[in-house]
Amino acid sequence: MRPALALLVIAAWLCAAPARTQTLVPEGRLSANGDFAGKKGKAATDVSGLACMPGPSGARRCLLINDEGSFAQFAQIAENRITPGATLPILGEAASPAALGRPPGALCGAPGAFAELDGEAVAYADGAFYVAGSHGCSRRKGEFRLSSFHLARVRVDGAGAPATGVELSYRLGDMLRRAGPAAPYFGKRLMEENGLNIEGIAVVGDRLWAGLRAPSLDGRAFLVGASLSALFAPGTEPATAAPVVVACPVGRGRGIRDLAALSDGRLLMLVGPAQEQDLPYELLLLDPARPDAATSLGTLRGVRDGKAETVTLLSEAPGRIEILIGYDGRRNGDFERYRLRTP
């Protein structure tokens, strides 16, 4: 090979090589003061989202979701303990006539029963918790289950107690149908067709960001931004506004597994396998206006039993954040506490 050509090949490889990141080590774990509610009266082992109200360094009021029920559950975090609280029904046994917007037409394969929410994400902002279903086909049979295509809002008072009933909306699905390169994967199966699935949400001002586990396309995953005013406008009309779509460099075969918003509008992204690939979980800090400048905060040390499924912001100060990482497949989420530096 000629020297000049050899230099070009080496340069191309260096540009394509992933940057080395540090391995993150937790400071400790939260002990569970009781069990969260799981299937058939058992302890929850399928935690998929946790968000907390901001507050002083004392106890924090939080809301937890797992992906095998139709309810959320309040929790309190104090020192190194997490205490389960009351459950909060999100869906009933049938579709609610009060849900905003219109139900999506039949998607996926065969129609399935109105069952669990398949709740995958929780966020808190400005006096309200938000809970999102996966908006995807059922994992085992690839069925269309309307229950999975809801976004819920729960307004709370200063102590974190529900102030009104649960508001439901179908309109996030309208936004996903218009989500640029991700749109053709809406209503496709996750494992077999790289089908669209929500795994994380965060709220910044009037914008709700939905982080997609899939599709993963050419090393990029997608954020879909939608106006809360449009998502929860009164009436049954579908959303017509186009969403903001951001393609995020996360690495081939990886997607967004959860989101948390910082006070300056940047997003903390937990990324990991889009399906079931043997790929590392990593924390990225991203400004949606400059996605190609995303910064890695580090990689989680080998995750073998369970899946890193939640990232929860506990506190932030200039140049530092305190977070929790929780796991699907471990009892009560097995939350780990980290303190990290941020650029």
Buried (B, 14 or more C-beta within 10 A) or exposed (E): EEEEEEEEEEEEEEEEEEEEBEEBEBEEBBEBEEBBBBEEEEBBBBBBBBBBBEBEEEBBBBBBBBBBBBBBBBBBBEEEEBBBBEBBEBBEEEBEEEBBBBBBEEBBBEEBEBBBBBBBBBBBBEEBBBBBBBBBBBBEEBBBBBBBBBBBBBBBEEEBEBEEEBBBBBBBBBBBBBBBEBBBBBBBBBBEBBBBBBBBBBBBEBBBBBBBBBBBBEBBBBBBBBBBEBBBBEEEEBBEBEBBBBBBBBBEBBBBBBBBBBEEEBBBBBBBBBBEEEBBBBBBBBBBEEBEEBBBBBBBEEBEEBBBBBBBBBBBEEEEBBBBBBBBBBBBBBBBBBEBEBE
